[in-house]
């Protein structure tokens, strides 16, 4: 099966929504319309794979950011609390 290049990601590109994947229908082809257009299916699968890859990349980024924030919060909480005397001396 011939693979198509992914569609251009212009500023108007919108990632697929789960409902679009669930309700997607392909053009019937072949004798009696019992098959589907392999190029159309390949193009759609490329789009789904690209959207999934971007979602996983973003998820990994968010998880890293979350870990950094949690670590900073832990460090902040473990700092010694200044006494009232120390605060008055500032």
For each residue, the residues with C-beta under 8 A, 3 or more apart:
1: 38 42
2: 38 39 42
3: 42 46
4: 39 42 43 46
5: 46
6: 9 46 47 50
7: 13 43 46 47
8: 13
9: 6 13
10: 13
11:
12:
13: 7 8 9 10
14:
15: 51 54 55
16: 20 21 47 48 51
17: 20 21
18: 21 22
19: 22 23
20: 16 17 23 24
21: 16 17 18 24 48
22: 18 19
23: 19 20
24: 20 21 44
25:
26: 36 37 40 41 44
27: 36 37 40
28: 33 34 35 36
29: 33 35 36 37
30: 33 34 35
31: 34
32:
33: 28 29 30
34: 28 30 31
35: 28 29 30
36: 26 27 28 29 40 41
37: 26 27 29 40 41
38: 1 2 41 42
39: 2 4 42 43
40: 26 27 36 37 43 44
41: 26 36 37 38 44 45
42: 1 2 3 4 38 39 45 46
43: 4 7 39 40 46 47
44: 24 26 40 41 47 48
45: 41 42 48 49
46: 3 4 5 6 7 42 43 49 50
47: 6 7 16 43 44 50 51
48: 16 21 44 45 51 52
49: 45 46 52 53
50: 6 46 47 53 54
51: 15 16 47 48 54 55
52: 48 49 55 56
53: 49 50 56 57
54: 15 50 51 57 58
55: 15 51 52 58 59
56: 52 53 59 60
57: 53 54 60 61
58: 54 55 61 62
59: 55 56 62 63
60: 56 57 63 64
61: 57 58 64 65
62: 58 59 65 66
63: 59 60 66 67
64: 60 61 67 68
65: 61 62 68 69
66: 62 63 69 70
67: 63 64 70 71
68: 64 65 71 72
69: 65 66 72 73
70: 66 67 73 74
71: 67 68 74 75
72: 68 69 75 76
73: 69 70 76 77
74: 70 71 77 78
75: 71 72 78 79
76: 72 73 79
77: 73 74
78: 74 75
79: 75 76
80:
81:
82: 86 87
83: 86 87
84: 87 88
85: 88 89
86: 82 83 89 90
87: 82 83 84 90
88: 84 85
89: 85 86
90: 86 87
